[in-house]
Amino acid sequence: MGTPVKRTSRDIRTANRYEVLRQIIAESPTSRQELAAATGLSLATVATLVGELLDLRMITEVGFEDSAGGAPGAWWRSTPRGAR
């Protein structure tokens, strides 16, 4: 049996960012709460990764969901090719 590959925090972050993007593409539009539920990541982690994907222009905000209290949550979708 081979030696297990050690994953760095950077590897894990990249994998998590990919999973969030994959989920947005598959379930677009989607919210942070839905992303957290689908990926098993915390809302804080999802918020950070969504911010990174926004900075990279890989996703765009497409609206807001109704809120029973507090700030309304945003809906996200993948950015169409060529729109960057």
Secondary structure, 3 states (H helix, E strand, C coil): CCCCCCCCHHHHHHHHHHHHHHHHHHCCCEEHHHHHHHHCCCHHHHHHHHHHHHHCCCEEEEEECCCCCCCCCEEEEECCCCCC
